[in-house]
Each structure stands twice: as C-alpha cells, then as structure tokens.
Amino acid sequence: MARNVFISFLGTGNYLACTYHDLQGAAEEVRFVQEAVLRLKCGGWKAGDHGYIFVTDDACKKNWLDGGFKDENGKACQGLASRIATLELGFEVEKVGITEGLDTEQIWQNFETVYDCLRRGDRVVFDLTHAFRSIPVMAVALLNYARVMKNIELDGVYYGAFEVLGSCQEAKSLDPEQRRVPILDLTPLDTLMQWTLALDRFTGAGDAGPLERLTNISVGQVFKSRKGDGSAAETVGYLGGSLKNFTEVLSTCRGPMIVEAASRVKQNLEMCQDLDLIKPFKPLFKHLQETFAGFDDDQVNDGIQAARWCLDHGMVQQAATILDEVIVTWLVSEAGFDKLDRSIRKLAADALNAKAKNIKPAKDDKVRLGDKNLLDKFFEIVDRQEAMARVKNSLGDLRNDLNHAGWRRNSAKTPKKEKITNRLKKYIDQVEKIYAQFQSTGRQQDSSV
C-alpha cells in the first residue's frame, strides 16, 4: 500500500528559534525546520505513513537528543526527537544513521541507506534544508533512481531559507519574533527536470508516454492560466493527450489521421501560450512548437513530415510505409478520386510503377490495370511527374523488404540501420522537393530531382 513519506537530513549546527512560514501557515519559534515542515506539510498523514530523519553520529548527539546545545538563556535545548513527540503526529518518525559522506564509498553507503527506506509507490516529501556536503546531489540522483526502480512520487521539495536573516550574528541580534524564515517550495525545479527528461524522450525516441503522465499530475505551481480560471491543468492535459495520440497514429501508420493528429497538437501548444509559464518552461514549449512547424494541414505534406518524423525517431518501417502511401495519396487526390478506395489506390500505384518502368500497358489489360478511364487520368498526371514515379518504384522495393522482414530472395543482406535510413532519408527529401515544385508550378510542369 502506498505511503506518504517524509525525508530530511539533520545537521550539527546550533539552530536559532525562528518562525518558519509559507502560504499555508506558520510554525512559530521553532529551532528545527523539520518540525515546521512536518507541522505544515504532513499534518493530515495517518498511521502507515512514515518519516525518516537521517543523522550522523555527531548530528544525533547535538540535535536529535536533548541537551546537545544550550539556548540563549543557558538552558539545555530539546532535541528534534523530543520536539517531534510534542507534535502528536498520527505516524511514526524515526532516525536513521548515515555516515559523514567523506569519500565515495560513504556516499554510496548513504545512497543505499536512504534508498532501502523507500517502498514501491511511496509519495515523498523531502526537506533538504540541512542536507550537507554531497547530500543534495546524492538525494536528487537517488529520488530519480527510485522513481524508476520503485515508482515513487515526489510530492514536495522544501528548503528553509534561514539566510534571509543575514549572518548568524545578525540573526542572533534579532528578537525571536522577528526571525521570520520562508519555507521555499522547490518542487517546480524538480518538475522542470522531469519535463526536460520527458521532452528529451519525446524528441529523441518519439515516446510521448512520460510527457502525458506529467500532464496528468497537478501542475498548479508551474502552469497558471492568465485568465485566472484554474484551467491550466486541463490545458496541459489536452497537450499530453494530443501528443500521445500523435505518436500512436504514426507508430500504427494511420495515414488518414495524420493531419488531424498533428493539427490538434499545434492547437494545444497554442493554447499553452495563454498560460503563465515559469520562465525556464517557455523554451521547452517553443522547442515542441518547432518540432511540429513543418505540419500545415495539407494531407500530402503532413504525410511527408510524418515520414520524416518517424525516421528521425527510429521508426524506420513506419517511415517507409507512410511515405510510400503518401505518394499514392498524392496521385489519387490530384486525379480527384476517393483516397480510401482500395481498388483506386491499386490503380494509382500501378500507374506510377508502369511509368517508372516505361511500360506501355495493353488497352485490354483489365485484370492488372482495371478501368482504363481511371488509368488514363492517372497517366495524364504521372506523365508530367516522372520523378515521383521513379521514387515510388525505388521506395516500394525498400518498403517490401522492411514489411516482409527480409523474407525475400533479393532482400538487403546487411542489418546496418544507417544504410537503410540514409536511403530512406534520400527518398523523403526527393518527395518533399518534388511536391513543393509541383505546387509552386501550378501543377503543370514536370519535376526533376
């Protein structure tokens, strides 16, 4: 069963009594930030939830147990263990011993100690105020490791910014009620890191899963609607869903759905521009927009862009299949026929291949070439577009090789992906150039590559 878990590291300093505060409230005149965070962030937790305070031997003597320091009046101070007991929390908080972390071996030992305290599915609140030496870096690495290995969630990262009071001497000179220390919520920094990793996964491998999962998490402190209507999470959620749909359309080669899928992503990215984004997030969304800049709601162009996107993201077979079908779609569309009619598409493909091979089909060839009226219309177009026919013929051989998994006598003998992708990239470039020329010349002149 998933637990709420509080994690903190206790230092060795003689901490002054302060009022720690955030937007949810304040904990007045407490020495330990852990007491404040437990009170403000973990008050509603129940039995079964758990807190871990990681301490070195020195920290245990000075700040976990009573009497490690004396207050400004010379009275022995209570340790954190006693202070936590006064909170009457509904869950256990225990101390866990760690090393000083003075060498690599000790750092890894601490890593293992903290990691072993976590269970699968834990929801973690992390206070890093007194995390010392290598602990902050180690903790960031550990929490991301635990995300993968134990599927934990990070609910919050907090830091008590004592330095706002100035030097220790300046802080001591203030009356206790004047020592007001903000508890900074650093969770958006972690969110930024997760979005960066998810975006890298999307742009590098075409996997929208991590991005979609992030859009389903509360994003209130990262994305805010300029309209103030609380719609930010919904807007970002639409984006995540559309990105997932786009990748599924391409990975399953749903050609007729490409235009709509890409258009929906672009629309949702535009909607995200109405959000008040934390500054570092703006380049992330701009990067996403640039990824989809080539899609323009033109079925042939978007099919070409989809093939390129597939190739760039390692989906070689999908790239070849989509590009091959895009060429047929182009011809059927230009002839004014039904792009979804299987028999018409077969005629269009036959016309392209016949042109590429310079075949003059007999007029009574009804079995392979079907209705001559349709065929004449196709030949009227491909006669002006011989270059497209040549690409289709060459591409068809590669597509068949890929789609038949190499089970052909004339299949490529090398498994080297680079050779195949370079060949496919050349075909994509050629089709894109031919189509651009075809549009710019008013569909009247032959294109050459």
C-alpha positions in Angstrom: 0.0 0.0 0.0 1.4 3.4 -1.0 2.6 5.6 1.9 3.3 9.2 2.5 7.0 9.5 3.4 8.9 12.4 4.9 12.6 12.5 4.4 15.0 15.0 5.9 18.7 15.3 7.0 19.6 16.7 10.4 22.8 18.9 10.7 25.1 19.7 13.6 24.5 23.5 13.9 23.2 25.3 16.9 19.9 26.4 15.3 18.1 29.5 16.5 14.4 29.6 17.2 12.6 31.1 14.2 9.1 31.4 12.7 9.1 29.3 9.6 6.3 30.2 7.2 4.8 29.6 3.8 1.5 30.3 2.0 -0.3 27.6 4.1 0.7 28.9 7.5 3.5 29.4 10.0 5.3 27.4 12.8 6.3 30.0 15.4 9.6 30.0 17.2 10.9 26.5 16.4 14.6 25.6 16.2 14.2 22.8 13.7 12.9 23.3 10.2 11.8 19.6 10.2 9.3 20.4 13.0 7.9 23.2 10.8 7.7 21.1 7.7 6.1 18.2 9.5 3.5 20.5 11.0 2.7 22.4 7.8 3.0 19.7 5.2 2.4 16.4 6.9 -0.3 17.2 9.5 -3.0 15.2 7.8 -1.0 12.0 7.5 -2.2 8.8 9.2 -0.8 5.6 10.6 1.1 3.7 8.0 2.7 6.9 6.7 6.3 7.4 7.9 9.1 9.9 8.5 12.8 9.3 8.3 15.4 11.8 9.7 18.9 10.8 8.6 21.6 11.7 11.1 25.3 11.2 11.5 26.6 10.3 14.9 27.6 13.9 15.6 24.2 15.2 14.5 22.4 12.7 16.7 24.3 13.8 19.8 24.0 17.5 19.1 20.5 17.8 17.7 18.5 14.6 17.8 18.9 14.0 21.5 18.2 16.6 24.2 21.0 18.7 25.7 23.3 18.9 22.7 23.2 22.7 22.9 22.0 25.4 25.3 19.7 28.2 24.3 20.4 32.0 24.6 19.4 31.8 28.3 21.7 28.9 29.1 19.0 26.3 29.3 19.6 22.9 27.7 17.8 22.6 24.4 15.4 19.9 23.4 16.5 17.7 20.6 14.4 17.1 17.5 13.2 13.7 18.8 11.5 15.5 21.8 10.1 18.3 19.6 8.6 15.8 17.2 7.0 14.0 20.1 5.1 17.2 21.0 3.5 17.4 17.6 1.4 14.3 18.3 1.6 13.2 14.7 -0.5 10.2 13.5 2.5 8.4 12.1 6.0 7.4 13.2 9.1 9.4 12.6 12.4 7.6 13.2 16.0 8.5 13.0 18.3 6.5 10.6 22.1 6.6 10.9 24.2 7.6 8.0 28.0 8.3 7.5 29.7 11.6 7.2 29.9 11.1 3.4 33.6 11.9 3.3 34.5 9.6 0.4 32.9 7.8 -2.5 32.4 4.6 -0.5 30.5 6.5 2.2 28.4 8.4 -0.3 27.2 5.2 -1.9 26.6 3.7 1.5 24.4 6.7 2.3 22.6 6.3 -1.0 21.8 2.7 -0.2 20.7 3.5 3.3 18.1 6.1 2.1 17.0 4.0 -0.8 16.3 1.0 1.4 13.9 3.1 3.4 11.7 3.7 0.4 8.9 1.3 -0.7 7.3 0.9 -4.1 4.8 3.7 -4.7 5.8 5.9 -1.8 4.8 9.6 -2.1 7.8 11.6 -0.8 8.1 15.0 0.9 11.7 16.0 1.0 13.2 18.7 3.2 16.8 19.5 2.1 17.4 22.5 4.4 20.3 20.9 6.3 21.4 18.4 3.7 25.2 18.9 3.7 28.2 18.2 1.5 27.2 15.8 -1.3 23.8 15.0 0.2 21.7 17.4 -2.1 23.3 15.9 -5.3 23.0 12.4 -4.0 19.4 12.9 -3.0 18.4 14.2 -6.4 20.0 11.2 -8.1 18.5 8.8 -5.6 15.0 10.2 -5.9 15.1 9.9 -9.7 16.6 6.4 -9.4 13.7 5.5 -7.0 11.2 6.9 -9.5 12.3 4.2 -11.9 13.1 1.3 -9.6 10.3 1.8 -7.0 7.8 4.0 -8.9 7.8 6.7 -6.1 6.3 10.1 -6.5 7.9 13.3 -5.2 5.1 15.4 -3.6 7.2 18.2 -2.5 10.8 19.6 -2.1 11.2 22.2 0.6 14.0 24.5 1.8 14.0 26.7 4.9 15.8 29.9 3.7 17.5 30.9 7.0 20.0 33.1 5.2 17.3 35.7 4.6 18.1 36.8 8.2 21.7 37.6 7.2 24.7 36.2 9.0 24.4 34.1 12.1 25.5 37.1 14.3 22.9 39.3 12.6 20.2 36.6 13.1 21.1 36.3 16.8 20.7 40.1 17.2 17.0 39.9 16.2 14.2 39.3 18.6 12.8 35.7 18.1 9.5 37.1 16.7 11.5 39.0 14.1 13.2 35.9 12.8 10.7 35.0 10.0 12.1 32.4 7.6 10.3 31.4 4.4 10.0 27.8 3.5 10.7 27.7 -0.2 8.9 25.2 -2.4 11.5 23.9 -4.8 9.1 21.3 -6.3 8.9 23.3 -9.6 12.6 22.8 -10.1 12.1 19.0 -9.9 9.1 19.3 -12.2 11.2 21.2 -14.7 13.8 18.4 -14.6 11.1 15.8 -15.2 9.7 17.8 -18.1 13.1 18.2 -19.6 13.8 14.4 -19.4 10.3 13.7 -20.8 10.7 16.1 -23.7 14.1 14.6 -24.5 12.4 11.2 -24.5 9.8 12.5 -26.9 12.1 14.4 -29.3 14.7 11.7 -29.2 12.7 8.5 -29.3 9.2 9.7 -30.2 7.8 8.3 -26.9 5.1 10.7 -25.5 4.3 8.5 -22.5 6.4 10.4 -20.0 5.1 13.7 -21.2 1.5 12.5 -21.0 2.0 11.2 -17.4 3.4 14.6 -16.4 0.4 16.4 -17.8 -1.8 14.3 -15.6 0.0 15.4 -12.4 -1.1 18.6 -10.6 0.7 21.5 -12.3 -0.8 24.4 -10.4 2.5 25.8 -9.2 4.1 25.5 -12.6 1.4 26.4 -15.1 -1.2 29.1 -14.3 -3.9 30.4 -16.5 -3.7 34.1 -17.3 -7.5 34.1 -17.1 -7.3 33.0 -13.5 -9.9 30.3 -14.1 -7.9 27.3 -12.9 -7.9 25.8 -16.4 -4.1 25.3 -16.6 -4.1 21.7 -15.7 -6.8 21.0 -18.2 -4.9 22.8 -21.0 -1.7 21.0 -20.3 -3.7 17.7 -20.1 -5.1 18.3 -23.6 -1.5 18.7 -24.8 -0.4 15.5 -23.3 -3.3 13.6 -24.7 -2.7 15.0 -28.2 1.0 14.2 -28.1 0.2 10.6 -27.2 -2.4 10.4 -29.9 0.0 11.8 -32.5 2.7 9.2 -31.7 0.1 6.4 -31.7 -1.2 7.5 -35.1 2.4 7.4 -36.6 3.5 4.2 -34.9 0.4 2.3 -36.2 0.6 4.0 -39.6 -2.8 5.6 -39.6 -2.3 7.8 -42.6 -5.7 9.4 -42.9 -5.5 10.6 -39.3 -2.1 12.3 -39.5 -3.4 15.8 -40.4 -5.9 15.9 -37.6 -3.4 14.5 -35.1 -0.7 17.0 -35.9 -3.2 19.9 -36.1 -4.5 19.0 -32.6 -1.0 19.1 -31.1 -0.4 22.5 -32.7 -3.7 23.9 -31.4 -3.0 22.7 -27.9 0.5 24.1 -28.0 -1.1 27.5 -28.9 -3.5 27.2 -26.0 -0.5 26.7 -23.7 0.8 30.1 -24.7 -2.1 31.5 -22.6 -0.5 30.1 -19.5 1.8 32.0 -17.2 4.8 29.7 -17.6 7.7 29.7 -15.2 10.5 31.2 -17.3 12.6 28.0 -18.0 9.5 26.2 -19.3 9.0 28.7 -22.2 11.9 27.3 -24.3 10.6 23.7 -23.7 7.2 24.6 -25.3 8.9 26.6 -28.0 11.0 23.5 -28.8 7.9 21.5 -29.1 6.3 24.0 -31.4 9.4 23.9 -33.6 9.1 20.1 -33.8 5.6 20.5 -35.4 6.3 23.6 -37.5 6.5 21.6 -40.8 2.9 20.3 -40.5 0.5 22.6 -42.3 -2.9 20.7 -42.6 -2.0 19.6 -46.1 -2.5 15.8 -46.3 0.4 15.1 -48.6 2.8 17.5 -46.9 1.9 16.3 -43.5 2.4 12.7 -44.6 5.9 13.6 -45.8 6.6 15.3 -42.5 5.2 12.3 -40.6 7.6 10.0 -42.5 10.5 12.3 -41.7 9.4 12.4 -38.0 9.2 8.6 -37.9 12.7 8.2 -39.5 14.1 10.8 -37.0 12.7 8.8 -34.1 13.8 5.4 -35.1 10.5 4.2 -36.7 12.1 3.1 -39.9 9.4 0.7 -41.1 6.6 3.2 -40.4 8.5 5.9 -42.3 8.8 3.8 -45.4 5.2 2.7 -45.3 3.8 6.2 -44.7 5.9 7.7 -47.4 5.0 5.1 -49.9 1.3 5.5 -49.2 1.7 9.3 -49.3 2.8 9.2 -52.9 -0.2 7.1 -53.9 -2.5 9.5 -51.9 -1.0 12.4 -53.8 -1.8 10.9 -57.2 -5.3 9.8 -56.2 -6.0 13.2 -54.7 -4.8 15.1 -57.8 -7.0 12.9 -60.0 -10.0 13.7 -57.9 -10.8 10.2 -56.8 -11.6 8.6 -53.4 -8.4 8.4 -51.4 -9.7 5.5 -49.3 -10.9 3.3 -52.2 -8.6 0.3 -52.3 -9.0 -0.6 -55.9 -8.4 3.1 -57.0 -5.2 3.2 -54.9 -4.1 0.0 -56.5 -4.6 1.6 -60.0 -2.7 4.7 -58.9 0.2 2.6 -57.7 0.2 0.6 -60.9 0.3 3.8 -63.0 3.3 5.1 -61.0 5.2 1.8 -61.3 4.4 1.5 -65.0 5.7 5.0 -65.7 8.9 4.3 -63.8 9.5 1.1 -65.8 8.4 2.7 -69.0 5.7 0.1 -69.5 3.0 0.6 -72.1 0.1 -1.5 -70.8 -2.3 -3.0 -73.3 -5.7 -1.4 -73.6 -7.4 -4.7 -72.8 -5.4 -5.4 -69.6 -8.4 -5.4 -67.3 -7.0 -7.8 -64.6 -4.0 -5.8 -63.5 -4.9 -2.3 -64.5 -8.6 -2.2 -64.2 -10.8 0.6 -65.5 -8.9 2.4 -68.4 -10.7 5.7 -67.8 -9.2 6.0 -64.3 -5.9 4.8 -65.5 -5.8 7.3 -68.3 -6.4 10.1 -65.7 -3.5 8.8 -63.6 -1.2 8.6 -66.6 -2.1 12.1 -67.6 -0.7 13.3 -64.2 2.3 10.9 -63.9 3.4 11.8 -67.4 4.2 15.2 -66.0 5.7 13.8 -62.8 8.1 11.1 -63.9 10.4 11.9 -60.9 7.7 11.0 -58.4 7.1 7.7 -60.2 10.8 6.8 -60.1 11.0 7.5 -56.3 7.8 5.4 -55.8 9.3 2.5 -57.7 12.6 2.6 -55.7 10.8 3.1 -52.4 8.4 0.3 -53.0 11.3 -2.2 -53.0 12.6 -0.9 -49.7 9.2 -0.9 -48.1 8.6 -4.5 -49.2 11.9 -5.5 -47.8 11.1 -4.0 -44.5 7.4 -5.1 -44.3 8.3 -8.7 -45.2 11.0 -8.7 -42.5 13.7 -9.6 -45.1 12.0 -12.9 -46.2 12.7 -12.3 -49.8 15.4 -13.6 -52.1 16.5 -10.1 -53.1 16.3 -8.6 -49.6 19.1 -6.4 -48.2 21.9 -8.6 -46.8 23.1 -6.1 -44.2 21.2 -5.3 -41.0 23.0 -1.9 -40.8 20.3 0.6 -39.9 22.4 3.5 -41.1 22.4 2.3 -44.7 18.6 1.9 -44.7 17.9 5.2 -43.0 20.2 7.1 -45.4 18.4 5.6 -48.3 15.0 6.4 -46.9 16.1 10.0 -46.0 17.0 10.5 -49.6 13.6 9.4 -50.7 11.9 11.7 -48.2 13.9 14.6 -49.4 13.1 13.8 -53.0 9.4 13.5 -52.5 9.3 16.8 -50.5 11.2 18.6 -53.2 9.0 17.2 -56.0 5.8 18.0 -54.2 7.0 21.6 -53.4 7.8 22.1 -57.1 4.6 20.5 -58.1 2.6 23.1 -56.0 4.7 26.1 -57.0 4.5 25.5 -60.8 0.7 25.3 -60.7 0.7 21.5 -61.2 1.6 21.9 -64.9 5.3 21.1 -65.4 7.3 18.0 -64.8 9.6 18.0 -61.7 13.1 16.5 -61.6 15.3 15.7 -58.7 
